[in-house]
Structures are given as C-alpha cells and as structure tokens.
Amino acid sequence: MNFIGVDTSSKCGSVALLFGGEIIDQSESDSGESFSRSILDMLNRLLAANGVGLKDITGLGVAAGPGSFTGIRIGIATLQGLALSRKLPVYGVSTLEAMARVAVKRDVNLKPMIDARNGDVYYAKFRYEGDKLVRLTADSAGPVEETFGADDSECLHFGQGAEQYYETIAARTGLYDKEAMSDCIAAGVARAAQHRMAAGDPGDTAAIKPNYIRQGKVERAKPII
C-alpha cells in the first residue's frame, strides 16, 4: 500500500510519501499559511522526485488537527478535492497521533504537545505495546500546568508545545526531548492512514471533520477506557 501524508495543521507544514510500507521521502516548510496554499505544488514535486504518479497511490492521509484552524481547513479541503477527483480514500488523522507515530523512543509513555497559545497546549497520551500504538487519553487542551498526571514521571513530552513550555515540564518531570520525532508529522499521518486501511477502514473522504478540540473553551484530558 502506498500513501501520501499531508500536515497543514502545524507551523512547519509537511508532506510525506509512504511507498511499499516505508517512508521513502518527505519535505517540510516553515512558511506557515502560505504552505497550505501551495500544498499541491509541494505534493507534485515530491511525487516527481520519486518517479511516482497518483495512479500509484493507494490512499491519502491529512492531519485533521488540533492546530491552526485555517491550515486544518485548507488541508482537509485540498485532500478531499484530490481524493474525489482520483477516487482515492482519504483519512483524517489526529495531529497528535501522527506525532506519536514518528516518536523515536517507544519504551515510555508519549505525550505530544502543540502550543495552543495563552499558556495552553493541545496534548494526548499514547504508549507502544510492541509495534501497536495505544491511545491512553483523548486529544485535549488546557494550561500546561494542568496536563500532568501521576504517571508523567515516565512520560516523554515533545513537540512544539513542549518546546514552548519546556521549563515548566523540566521542573515537573524532567522528561522533555526536542529531538523526539524522527520524521516530519506528515510521515506519521501517512503511517496512520496505512494502519487504518489495513484494519479495514474504508476512509472518510466526504465526512472528515476538523479536530479543533475547543471552540472558545478548554477541554481537559479524558482517559480512554
């Protein structure tokens, strides 16, 4: 199965190509919203550089958030249009899940974080059981000081939100790693899309919902039972 992954939800947008089960190429841009508007050009360059056409692609993945509201909307709309024109399945993927899927360390609980401004972060907790990524909490938002739980002494904090508030994290747990992600977020999106297709998920091309988490209010972490 061959997948394109796209992330326009974060400041550093990215695209990735998963071919034959492996990430063979990826590209990042730090140009913010302008990246979202040039996503198709970036995708075309990625495919051309690897001698791959859309006819070779099995499915598409797009980061559905949390993150930049504008970037999320543009990314989803662009991938939906591409999917419909090519009759490809597209999967909306949690940006936080995508971050966890490209984490380097797998022997600790993972807490990817995205800056939500005004002292808040978007976050969730995951762990690996063998090669399987297990979600421990729902995607949530709140003040960084209120994201810590009893198990966070063994939880790796990473991502742009963790970098923004690393002093607070270091004082509480000491487990922060700026280099925790080995690949760009789009690579994690592609891997998540592949996992869902392999599990029998047909995709959600026409029904992808932006994962904004909050609309004027803060939501606390909810454990997954």
PEBELSUL-V617305 format. One record per residue. N is the residue number from 1. D_FIRST is the distance of its C-alpha to the first C-alpha in whole Angstrom. Layout:
n=N d_first=D_FIRST
n=N d_first=D_FIRST
This chain:
n=1 d_first=0
n=2 d_first=4
n=3 d_first=7
n=4 d_first=10
n=5 d_first=13
n=6 d_first=16
n=7 d_first=20
n=8 d_first=23
n=9 d_first=25
n=10 d_first=26
n=11 d_first=29
n=12 d_first=26
n=13 d_first=24
n=14 d_first=20
n=15 d_first=17
n=16 d_first=14
n=17 d_first=11
n=18 d_first=8
n=19 d_first=7
n=20 d_first=6
n=21 d_first=6
n=22 d_first=10
n=23 d_first=12
n=24 d_first=13
n=25 d_first=15
n=26 d_first=17
n=27 d_first=20
n=28 d_first=23
n=29 d_first=26
n=30 d_first=29
n=31 d_first=30
n=32 d_first=30
n=33 d_first=30
n=34 d_first=30
n=35 d_first=27
n=36 d_first=26
n=37 d_first=27
n=38 d_first=26
n=39 d_first=22
n=40 d_first=21
n=41 d_first=23
n=42 d_first=21
n=43 d_first=18
n=44 d_first=19
n=45 d_first=21
n=46 d_first=17
n=47 d_first=15
n=48 d_first=19
n=49 d_first=19
n=50 d_first=16
n=51 d_first=16
n=52 d_first=13
n=53 d_first=14
n=54 d_first=13
n=55 d_first=12
n=56 d_first=9
n=57 d_first=8
n=58 d_first=6
n=59 d_first=8
n=60 d_first=11
n=61 d_first=13
n=62 d_first=16
n=63 d_first=19
n=64 d_first=21
n=65 d_first=24
n=66 d_first=27
n=67 d_first=28
n=68 d_first=29
n=69 d_first=30
n=70 d_first=30
n=71 d_first=27
n=72 d_first=25
n=73 d_first=26
n=74 d_first=26
n=75 d_first=22
n=76 d_first=21
n=77 d_first=23
n=78 d_first=22
n=79 d_first=18
n=80 d_first=19
n=81 d_first=21
n=82 d_first=18
n=83 d_first=16
n=84 d_first=19
n=85 d_first=19
n=86 d_first=16
n=87 d_first=15
n=88 d_first=12
n=89 d_first=12
n=90 d_first=13
n=91 d_first=14
n=92 d_first=17
n=93 d_first=17
n=94 d_first=21
n=95 d_first=21
n=96 d_first=23
n=97 d_first=20
n=98 d_first=18
n=99 d_first=21
n=100 d_first=21
n=101 d_first=17
n=102 d_first=19
n=103 d_first=22
n=104 d_first=23
n=105 d_first=26
n=106 d_first=24
n=107 d_first=28
n=108 d_first=29
n=109 d_first=29
n=110 d_first=27
n=111 d_first=29
n=112 d_first=27
n=113 d_first=29
n=114 d_first=30
n=115 d_first=33
n=116 d_first=34
n=117 d_first=38
n=118 d_first=41
n=119 d_first=41
n=120 d_first=38
n=121 d_first=34
n=122 d_first=31
n=123 d_first=30
n=124 d_first=28
n=125 d_first=28
n=126 d_first=25
n=127 d_first=25
n=128 d_first=23
n=129 d_first=23
n=130 d_first=22
n=131 d_first=18
n=132 d_first=18
n=133 d_first=19
n=134 d_first=22
n=135 d_first=24
n=136 d_first=28
n=137 d_first=29
n=138 d_first=28
n=139 d_first=28
n=140 d_first=31
n=141 d_first=34
n=142 d_first=37
n=143 d_first=40
n=144 d_first=38
n=145 d_first=41
n=146 d_first=40
n=147 d_first=37
n=148 d_first=38
n=149 d_first=38
n=150 d_first=40
n=151 d_first=37
n=152 d_first=36
n=153 d_first=38
n=154 d_first=35
n=155 d_first=32
n=156 d_first=31
n=157 d_first=31
n=158 d_first=29
n=159 d_first=28
n=160 d_first=30
n=161 d_first=32
n=162 d_first=33
n=163 d_first=34
n=164 d_first=37
n=165 d_first=38
n=166 d_first=38
n=167 d_first=42
n=168 d_first=42
n=169 d_first=39
n=170 d_first=40
n=171 d_first=44
n=172 d_first=42
n=173 d_first=40
n=174 d_first=39
n=175 d_first=36
n=176 d_first=34
n=177 d_first=32
n=178 d_first=31
n=179 d_first=29
n=180 d_first=27
n=181 d_first=23
n=182 d_first=22
n=183 d_first=19
n=184 d_first=20
n=185 d_first=19
n=186 d_first=16
n=187 d_first=14
n=188 d_first=15
n=189 d_first=14
n=190 d_first=11
n=191 d_first=10
n=192 d_first=12
n=193 d_first=10
n=194 d_first=7
n=195 d_first=10
n=196 d_first=11
n=197 d_first=9
n=198 d_first=9
n=199 d_first=13
n=200 d_first=13
n=201 d_first=14
n=202 d_first=14
n=203 d_first=14
n=204 d_first=17
n=205 d_first=18
n=206 d_first=21
n=207 d_first=22
n=208 d_first=21
n=209 d_first=24
n=210 d_first=25
n=211 d_first=26
n=212 d_first=29
n=213 d_first=31
n=214 d_first=34
n=215 d_first=36
n=216 d_first=40
n=217 d_first=40
n=218 d_first=38
n=219 d_first=36
n=220 d_first=36
n=221 d_first=34
n=222 d_first=33
n=223 d_first=32
n=224 d_first=29
n=225 d_first=31
